[in-house]
């Protein structure tokens, strides 16, 4: 049984991290739910997602290329600042 990916991007480390980033932004109330258009806040879920990204950064240390390393570092920096501002 095959699945069509349609316009979905291929799954790689960067798209995975960007997906986690979107989840954290949603839970910080920075982006709206695409289905409802409503912004919601769930600070504890945002923190958990930020912690997951930080764990992935540590677990993948030495295995990332420069682009992946810069992406995860920049996302973590930005999310942590937003989390502090929101909590």
DRENDREN-278729 format. One record per atom (N, C-alpha, C): atom name; x, y, z; residue in three letters. Coordinates in steps of 0.2 Angstrom, whole numbers. Each point is the difference from the previous one (the first is absolute). Example, Ala and Ser with C-alpha at 12.3 -4.5 7.8 and 13.67 -1.06 7.14 Angstrom:
<rs>
> at,c1,c2,c3,aa
> N,66,-28,39,ALA
> CA,-4,6,0,ALA
> C,4,6,0,ALA
> N,-2,5,-4,SER
> CA,4,6,1,SER
> C,-4,5,3,SER
</rs>
This chain:
<rs>
> at,c1,c2,c3,aa
> N,4,-6,0,UNK
> CA,-4,6,0,UNK
> C,4,6,0,UNK
> N,0,4,-5,UNK
> CA,4,6,0,UNK
> C,-4,7,1,UNK
> N,4,4,3,UNK
> CA,-4,7,2,UNK
> C,3,5,-5,UNK
> N,-4,5,-2,UNK
> CA,1,5,-4,UNK
> C,2,6,5,UNK
> N,6,3,-1,UNK
> CA,2,5,4,UNK
> C,-2,7,-2,UNK
> N,-3,0,-6,UNK
> CA,-3,7,-3,UNK
> C,5,5,1,UNK
> N,-2,6,3,UNK
> CA,5,6,0,UNK
> C,4,0,7,UNK
> N,-1,-6,4,UNK
> CA,4,0,6,UNK
> C,8,-1,-2,UNK
> N,4,4,4,UNK
> CA,7,0,-1,UNK
> C,2,-7,3,UNK
> N,6,-2,-3,UNK
> CA,3,-6,2,UNK
> C,2,0,8,UNK
> N,0,-5,3,UNK
> CA,2,0,7,UNK
> C,8,0,1,UNK
> N,3,5,3,UNK
> CA,7,0,2,UNK
> C,0,3,6,UNK
> N,6,1,3,UNK
> CA,1,3,6,UNK
> C,-3,7,1,UNK
> N,2,4,-5,UNK
> CA,-3,7,0,UNK
> C,-7,0,0,UNK
> N,-4,-4,-4,UNK
> CA,-7,1,0,UNK
> C,-3,-3,7,UNK
> N,4,-5,3,UNK
> CA,-3,-2,6,UNK
> C,1,5,5,UNK
> N,6,4,0,UNK
> CA,1,5,5,UNK
> C,-5,6,-1,UNK
> N,-1,1,-6,UNK
> CA,-5,6,-2,UNK
> C,-7,-2,2,UNK
> N,-2,-7,0,UNK
> CA,-6,-2,2,UNK
> C,-1,1,8,UNK
> N,5,-2,4,UNK
> CA,0,2,7,UNK
> C,0,7,1,UNK
> N,4,4,-4,UNK
> CA,-1,7,1,UNK
> C,-7,3,-1,UNK
> N,-3,-2,-5,UNK
> CA,-7,2,-1,UNK
> C,-5,-2,6,UNK
> N,2,-6,3,UNK
> CA,-4,-2,6,UNK
> C,1,4,6,UNK
> N,6,2,1,UNK
> CA,2,4,5,UNK
> C,-3,7,-1,UNK
> N,0,3,-6,UNK
> CA,-2,6,-1,UNK
> C,-8,0,1,UNK
> N,-3,-5,-2,UNK
> CA,-8,-1,1,UNK
> C,-1,0,7,UNK
> N,4,-3,4,UNK
> CA,-2,-1,7,UNK
> C,2,7,4,UNK
> N,5,4,-3,UNK
> CA,1,6,3,UNK
> C,-5,5,-2,UNK
> N,-5,-1,-4,UNK
> CA,-5,4,-3,UNK
> C,3,5,-5,UNK
> N,5,-2,-3,UNK
> CA,3,4,-6,UNK
> C,-3,-1,-6,UNK
> N,-2,-6,-2,UNK
> CA,-4,-1,-6,UNK
> C,-7,-3,1,UNK
> N,-4,1,-4,UNK
> CA,-7,-2,0,UNK
> C,-1,-8,-2,UNK
> N,-5,-3,3,UNK
> CA,-1,-7,-3,UNK
> C,-3,1,-7,UNK
> N,3,-3,-5,UNK
> CA,-2,0,-6,UNK
> C,-7,-1,-2,UNK
> N,-3,-5,4,UNK
> CA,-7,-2,-1,UNK
> C,-5,5,3,UNK
> N,2,3,6,UNK
> CA,-5,5,3,UNK
> C,2,7,-1,UNK
> N,6,2,-1,UNK
> CA,2,6,0,UNK
> C,1,3,7,UNK
> N,-1,-4,5,UNK
> CA,1,3,7,UNK
> C,7,-1,2,UNK
> N,2,4,5,UNK
> CA,7,0,3,UNK
> C,-2,-3,7,UNK
> N,4,-5,2,UNK
> CA,-1,-3,7,UNK
> C,7,0,3,UNK
> N,0,0,7,UNK
> CA,6,0,3,UNK
> C,0,-6,5,UNK
> N,6,-4,0,UNK
> CA,1,-6,4,UNK
> C,7,1,2,UNK
> N,2,4,5,UNK
> CA,7,1,1,UNK
> C,4,-7,2,UNK
> N,-4,-4,4,UNK
> CA,4,-6,2,UNK
> C,1,-5,-6,UNK
> N,-4,0,-5,UNK
> CA,1,-4,-6,UNK
> C,6,4,-4,UNK
> N,0,6,0,UNK
> CA,5,4,-4,UNK
> C,7,-2,3,UNK
> N,0,0,7,UNK
> CA,6,-2,3,UNK
> C,2,-7,-1,UNK
> N,-4,-4,0,UNK
> CA,2,-7,-2,UNK
> C,2,-1,-7,UNK
> N,-2,4,-4,UNK
> CA,2,-1,-7,UNK
> C,7,4,-1,UNK
> N,1,5,4,UNK
> CA,7,3,0,UNK
> C,5,-4,3,UNK
> N,-2,-4,5,UNK
> CA,4,-5,4,UNK
> C,2,-6,-5,UNK
> N,-5,-2,-4,UNK
> CA,1,-5,-5,UNK
> C,5,2,-5,UNK
> N,0,6,-3,UNK
> CA,5,3,-4,UNK
> C,6,0,3,UNK
> N,1,3,6,UNK
> CA,6,0,3,UNK
> C,3,-7,1,UNK
> N,-4,-5,2,UNK
> CA,3,-7,1,UNK
> C,2,-2,-7,UNK
> N,-3,1,-6,UNK
> CA,2,-2,-6,UNK
> C,7,3,-2,UNK
> N,0,7,2,UNK
> CA,7,3,-1,UNK
> C,6,-3,3,UNK
> N,-1,-2,6,UNK
> CA,5,-4,4,UNK
> C,1,-7,-3,UNK
> N,-5,-3,-1,UNK
> CA,1,-7,-3,UNK
> C,3,-1,-7,UNK
> N,-1,6,-4,UNK
> CA,3,0,-6,UNK
> C,6,3,-1,UNK
> N,3,3,6,UNK
> CA,6,4,0,UNK
> C,6,-4,-4,UNK
> N,3,3,-5,UNK
> CA,5,-3,-4,UNK
> C,-2,-4,-6,UNK
> N,-7,0,0,UNK
> CA,-3,-4,-6,UNK
> C,-4,4,-5,UNK
> N,0,7,1,UNK
> CA,-4,5,-4,UNK
> C,5,3,-4,UNK
> N,-2,2,-6,UNK
> CA,3,4,-5,UNK
> C,-1,7,3,UNK
> N,4,5,-3,UNK
> CA,0,7,2,UNK
> C,-7,3,0,UNK
> N,-4,-2,-6,UNK
> CA,-7,3,-1,UNK
> C,-4,-2,6,UNK
> N,0,-7,1,UNK
> CA,-4,-3,5,UNK
> C,2,3,7,UNK
> N,6,0,2,UNK
> CA,2,3,6,UNK
> C,-2,7,1,UNK
> N,1,4,-5,UNK
> CA,-2,7,0,UNK
> C,-8,1,1,UNK
> N,-4,-4,-3,UNK
> CA,-7,0,0,UNK
> C,-2,-2,7,UNK
> N,2,-5,3,UNK
> CA,-2,-2,7,UNK
> C,2,5,5,UNK
> N,6,3,-1,UNK
> CA,2,5,5,UNK
> C,-4,6,0,UNK
> N,-1,2,-6,UNK
> CA,-4,7,-1,UNK
> C,-7,-1,2,UNK
> N,-3,-6,-1,UNK
> CA,-7,-1,2,UNK
> C,0,-1,7,UNK
> N,4,-3,3,UNK
> CA,0,-1,8,UNK
> C,1,7,3,UNK
> N,5,4,-3,UNK
> CA,1,7,3,UNK
> C,-7,4,0,UNK
> N,-3,0,-6,UNK
> CA,-6,4,-1,UNK
> C,-6,-3,4,UNK
> N,-1,-6,0,UNK
> CA,-5,-3,4,UNK
> C,1,1,8,UNK
> N,6,0,2,UNK
> CA,1,1,7,UNK
> C,-1,7,2,UNK
> N,1,5,-4,UNK
> CA,-1,7,1,UNK
> C,-8,1,0,UNK
> N,-3,-3,-4,UNK
> CA,-8,1,-1,UNK
> C,-3,-3,7,UNK
> N,3,-6,2,UNK
> CA,-3,-4,5,UNK
> C,1,5,7,UNK
> N,6,3,1,UNK
> CA,1,4,5,UNK
> C,-5,6,0,UNK
> N,-1,3,-6,UNK
> CA,-4,5,0,UNK
> C,-7,-2,2,UNK
> N,-2,-6,-2,UNK
> CA,-7,-2,1,UNK
> C,-2,-3,6,UNK
> N,5,-2,4,UNK
> CA,-1,-3,6,UNK
> C,2,4,6,UNK
</rs>
